């Protein structure tokens, strides 16, 4: 009886060992990569267990302006880049944080604004993959903002259909934009209030230095006018004549519509503008009073209707 029990126990033991050593059970107990949530200081979400390869940051470049700079780089990883982190400041004290944006195709960038002219800034950045691994070594660099100072900036423009008055009434509030086609972005913006004869001159104006730039002037109730091939040289005078030597007036009628930029409206004359004129009809409103005769009336509506369905020169959206 005792010997029989020993045989039974031996058979059970052999069966158990055979089961544990079977290929099915062995493969299921291997250390394989699976997505799990691993909370921690890194804030890692859906981390990949077993990943030991950190992301790589390369091709870091900066494009500085007078008071702006764009920094771009490439970040790659065998599993996937979760996020990038960017810090900048003065003298290596990189204490200002900016959230980078993904441009697609492994490219990332930050747009820095409100910088001081003729100033050297330092920066550092790193990226983190889905395993919570940070790129090493820390990517560092620096850039210097441009120090362009235009000795004098003169802007000339006249709004159309103004009724002649003693001393003139060609004054109009405008926004001047400088667009750099090579960067595909606006590098300068300034409010310009033209005087009674449609002119404004300011001195020692910080502006970006460059060639083949575009200057766009947008009136508060007028369509935009563009000048291409503008060259800005440090220390020299700059004249932007949107009248084409007196042969052009800013077209009136853009008094309403969703702004393409703060205060710039939609650069198109349509039914929204007609409706806005109607609301202010028979009142004194400097924006709606297109001919500036002191009253919003049928004459202003007729000016608008002449330009109905017209749009101004192309405005930058970046």
VEXDOSE-698478 format. One line per 4 residues: their letters; for each residue x, y, z of C-alpha. Coordinates in Angstrom, 2 decimals, padded with zeros to 5 digits. Layout:
BEGIN
A	X Y Z | ... $
This chain:
BEGIN
XXXX	000.00 000.00 000.00 | 002.82 002.35 000.94 | 004.71 001.52 -002.27 | 001.56 002.19 -004.33 $
XXXX	001.10 005.64 -002.77 | 004.75 006.48 -003.55 | 004.18 005.53 -007.20 | 001.11 007.73 -007.40 $
XXXX	002.97 010.71 -005.90 | 005.86 010.17 -008.29 | 003.53 010.15 -011.29 | 001.81 013.37 -010.12 $
XXXX	005.20 015.08 -009.63 | 006.38 014.10 -013.10 | 003.16 015.43 -014.65 | 003.51 018.77 -012.82 $
XXXX	007.14 019.22 -013.92 | 006.24 018.37 -017.50 | 003.44 020.97 -017.49 | 005.66 023.77 -016.10 $
XXXX	008.35 023.07 -018.68 | 005.95 023.01 -021.62 | 006.60 025.65 -024.42 | 003.20 027.30 -023.91 $
XXXX	003.74 028.16 -020.27 | 007.38 029.13 -020.78 | 006.63 031.66 -023.53 | 003.84 033.23 -021.50 $
XXXX	006.22 033.99 -018.65 | 008.83 035.84 -020.75 | 009.64 039.56 -020.18 | 007.97 041.05 -023.27 $
XXXX	007.13 044.70 -024.08 | 003.60 045.61 -023.07 | 001.88 048.96 -022.63 | 001.07 049.66 -019.01 $
XXXX	000.41 052.79 -017.00 | 003.44 053.63 -014.89 | 002.83 056.74 -012.78 | 005.80 058.62 -011.44 $
XXXX	007.73 061.87 -011.38 | 008.22 061.69 -015.14 | 004.45 061.72 -015.66 | 004.86 058.75 -017.96 $
XXXX	001.59 057.45 -019.41 | 001.23 054.21 -021.38 | 004.92 053.55 -020.90 | 006.67 050.68 -022.71 $
XXXX	008.27 048.23 -020.30 | 011.68 047.02 -021.42 | 012.53 050.04 -023.60 | 016.04 051.33 -022.81 $
XXXX	016.66 053.56 -025.85 | 016.16 057.29 -025.14 | 014.99 059.70 -027.84 | 017.52 061.60 -029.93 $
XXXX	017.42 065.37 -030.53 | 019.23 066.66 -033.63 | 019.41 069.53 -036.16 | 018.67 072.27 -033.64 $
XXXX	018.45 075.65 -035.39 | 017.25 079.15 -034.52 | 015.93 081.99 -036.67 | 016.04 085.24 -034.67 $
XXXX	014.28 088.47 -035.47 | 014.46 091.85 -033.77 | 012.22 090.86 -030.84 | 011.41 087.26 -031.81 $
XXXX	013.08 083.95 -032.47 | 011.96 080.56 -033.78 | 013.87 077.48 -032.61 | 013.35 074.19 -034.47 $
XXXX	014.71 070.66 -034.04 | 014.16 067.00 -034.92 | 013.31 064.41 -032.25 | 013.25 060.68 -033.01 $
XXXX	012.73 057.56 -030.90 | 012.40 053.83 -031.46 | 009.07 053.72 -029.57 | 007.74 057.25 -029.99 $
XXXX	008.29 060.78 -028.69 | 005.78 061.70 -026.01 | 006.66 065.39 -025.53 | 009.48 067.92 -025.73 $
XXXX	010.43 070.57 -023.17 | 012.08 073.93 -023.86 | 013.62 076.52 -021.50 | 015.39 079.79 -022.28 $
XXXX	016.77 082.88 -020.57 | 019.77 085.17 -020.21 | 023.33 084.19 -019.39 | 022.59 080.49 -019.09 $
XXXX	019.81 081.05 -016.56 | 017.20 079.20 -018.58 | 014.28 079.77 -016.25 | 011.52 080.55 -018.77 $
XXXX	009.51 077.57 -019.99 | 007.76 077.43 -023.37 | 005.65 074.54 -024.65 | 006.93 073.26 -028.03 $
XXXX	004.56 072.33 -030.83 | 004.84 069.35 -033.16 | 005.20 070.26 -036.84 | 004.91 066.66 -038.00 $
XXXX	007.60 064.43 -039.58 | 009.55 064.45 -036.27 | 009.96 068.26 -036.34 | 009.26 070.44 -033.28 $
XXXX	009.51 074.18 -032.71 | 008.89 077.10 -030.36 | 008.09 080.71 -031.28 | 009.58 083.17 -028.79 $
XXXX	008.19 086.73 -028.65 | 008.72 089.86 -026.57 | 012.51 089.53 -026.65 | 014.92 092.43 -026.27 $
XXXX	016.77 093.65 -029.37 | 020.53 093.06 -029.76 | 020.49 090.51 -026.94 | 022.02 087.04 -026.61 $
XXXX	019.67 084.39 -025.24 | 020.56 080.85 -024.20 | 018.27 077.83 -024.30 | 018.12 074.15 -023.47 $
XXXX	015.72 071.44 -024.52 | 015.07 067.75 -024.19 | 012.44 065.29 -025.36 | 010.82 062.35 -023.57 $
XXXX	009.63 059.11 -025.12 | 006.62 057.02 -024.17 | 008.78 055.01 -021.76 | 009.61 058.11 -019.74 $
XXXX	013.20 058.20 -020.99 | 014.74 061.63 -021.58 | 017.05 062.50 -024.43 | 020.69 062.87 -023.41 $
XXXX	022.84 064.83 -023.46 | 020.76 067.95 -022.86 | 020.56 070.00 -026.07 | 021.78 073.56 -025.47 $
XXXX	022.34 076.59 -027.67 | 022.09 080.36 -028.02 | 020.92 083.02 -030.45 | 021.22 086.81 -030.74 $
XXXX	018.21 088.95 -031.61 | 018.65 091.46 -034.40 | 019.45 095.05 -033.60 | 017.92 096.88 -036.54 $
XXXX	017.07 100.53 -035.90 | 015.48 102.47 -038.75 | 016.53 106.11 -038.47 | 013.19 107.30 -039.80 $
XXXX	010.06 105.38 -040.79 | 007.70 107.28 -043.09 | 004.35 105.82 -044.11 | 002.14 107.48 -046.73 $
XXXX	-001.44 106.46 -047.51 | -004.69 108.21 -048.33 | -008.22 106.87 -047.82 | -010.55 107.23 -050.82 $
XXXX	-013.62 109.47 -051.18 | -012.78 111.91 -048.39 | -014.66 115.22 -048.64 | -012.19 118.10 -048.90 $
XXXX	-011.88 120.15 -045.74 | -009.63 122.97 -044.63 | -006.46 121.36 -043.28 | -007.39 118.04 -044.88 $
XXXX	-009.10 114.99 -043.41 | -007.02 112.16 -044.82 | -006.09 110.98 -041.34 | -006.77 107.30 -040.63 $
XXXX	-005.71 104.69 -038.08 | -003.83 101.80 -039.66 | -001.79 098.73 -038.82 | 001.57 098.21 -040.52 $
XXXX	002.83 094.64 -040.91 | 006.22 093.47 -042.19 | 006.15 089.92 -043.55 | 009.26 087.84 -044.28 $
XXXX	008.48 085.34 -047.10 | 011.62 083.32 -046.33 | 010.38 082.67 -042.78 | 006.72 082.63 -043.82 $
XXXX	005.75 084.76 -040.86 | 005.07 088.34 -039.75 | 008.21 089.77 -038.16 | 006.95 093.27 -037.33 $
XXXX	003.65 094.92 -036.42 | 002.96 098.52 -035.50 | -000.06 100.82 -035.20 | 000.33 103.87 -037.44 $
XXXX	-001.92 106.91 -037.10 | -001.70 108.95 -040.30 | -002.03 112.73 -040.06 | -004.43 115.01 -041.93 $
XXXX	-002.48 114.70 -045.18 | -002.15 110.92 -044.96 | 001.42 110.66 -043.68 | 003.33 109.60 -040.59 $
XXXX	007.05 109.81 -039.74 | 008.63 108.24 -036.66 | 012.29 108.15 -035.69 | 014.63 105.47 -034.33 $
XXXX	012.15 102.64 -034.81 | 013.40 099.09 -034.00 | 012.64 096.99 -037.07 | 013.87 093.72 -038.57 $
XXXX	016.72 094.02 -041.04 | 016.34 092.12 -044.30 | 015.75 092.12 -048.04 | 012.73 091.29 -050.21 $
XXXX	010.30 091.78 -047.34 | 006.63 092.66 -047.73 | 004.93 095.66 -046.13 | 001.16 095.53 -045.63 $
XXXX	-000.97 098.46 -044.47 | -004.52 097.83 -043.24 | -006.82 100.74 -042.43 | -009.46 100.48 -039.71 $
XXXX	-012.20 100.77 -042.37 | -010.18 100.17 -045.54 | -008.86 097.22 -047.49 | -005.21 096.22 -047.17 $
XXXX	-002.51 097.45 -049.54 | 000.79 095.59 -050.00 | 004.29 096.62 -051.11 | 006.71 093.84 -052.06 $
XXXX	010.50 093.85 -052.34 | 011.06 096.05 -049.29 | 014.66 096.30 -048.07 | 015.30 097.40 -044.50 $
XXXX	018.84 098.54 -043.65 | 020.04 099.24 -040.13 | 020.48 102.95 -039.43 | 018.91 104.18 -042.67 $
XXXX	015.63 105.89 -043.52 | 012.67 103.82 -044.71 | 009.75 105.23 -046.70 | 006.70 103.09 -047.42 $
XXXX	004.49 104.87 -049.97 | 001.19 103.03 -050.29 | -000.19 105.75 -052.60 | 001.99 104.61 -055.53 $
XXXX	003.26 108.17 -055.90 | -000.21 109.60 -055.42 | -001.97 107.30 -057.90 | -003.76 105.09 -055.36 $
XXXX	-006.10 105.54 -052.41 | -006.99 102.92 -049.80 | -010.33 101.38 -050.79 | -013.07 101.98 -048.20 $
XXXX	-015.79 099.70 -046.89 | -014.23 097.05 -044.65 | -016.00 098.13 -041.46 | -017.14 094.73 -040.09 $
XXXX	-016.41 091.02 -040.16 | -014.37 088.53 -038.17 | -010.88 089.88 -037.59 | -008.05 088.00 -039.33 $
XXXX	-005.90 089.59 -036.62 | -006.83 091.86 -033.70 | -008.44 095.02 -035.13 | -007.92 094.09 -038.79 $
XXXX	-011.44 092.84 -039.62 | -011.73 090.41 -042.54 | -010.23 092.45 -045.43 | -013.37 091.93 -047.53 $
XXXX	-016.37 094.13 -048.34 | -019.62 092.20 -048.13 | -023.14 092.23 -046.67 | -021.76 092.34 -043.12 $
XXXX	-020.27 095.75 -043.89 | -023.53 096.99 -045.43 | -025.40 095.86 -042.32 | -022.91 097.61 -040.04 $
XXXX	-023.30 100.84 -042.00 | -027.08 100.56 -041.71 | -026.86 100.20 -037.91 | -024.84 103.43 -037.66 $
XXXX	-026.91 105.27 -040.28 | -027.51 108.95 -039.49 | -024.98 108.93 -036.64 | -021.50 110.34 -036.14 $
XXXX	-019.08 107.41 -036.29 | -015.53 107.93 -037.55 | -015.11 104.35 -038.76 | -018.45 104.17 -040.59 $
XXXX	-018.21 107.75 -041.90 | -016.17 106.72 -044.91 | -016.08 110.10 -046.62 | -015.59 111.83 -043.26 $
XXXX	-018.18 114.55 -043.81 | -019.47 114.31 -040.26 | -022.45 111.97 -040.71 | -023.04 108.35 -041.71 $
XXXX	-025.48 108.58 -044.60 | -026.30 107.36 -048.08 | -023.02 108.78 -049.42 | -021.03 106.41 -047.20 $
XXXX	-023.22 103.48 -048.19 | -022.65 104.32 -051.86 | -018.86 104.33 -051.32 | -019.15 100.90 -049.75 $
XXXX	-021.35 099.55 -052.54 | -018.85 100.62 -055.19 | -016.32 098.33 -053.50 | -018.81 095.57 -052.72 $
XXXX	-017.35 092.07 -053.10 | -013.79 093.41 -053.27 | -010.95 092.14 -051.11 | -007.68 093.76 -050.19 $
XXXX	-004.17 092.55 -050.94 | -003.28 089.25 -049.26 | -002.79 089.45 -045.51 | -000.38 087.14 -043.65 $
XX	-001.96 084.68 -041.26 | 001.22 083.89 -039.32 $
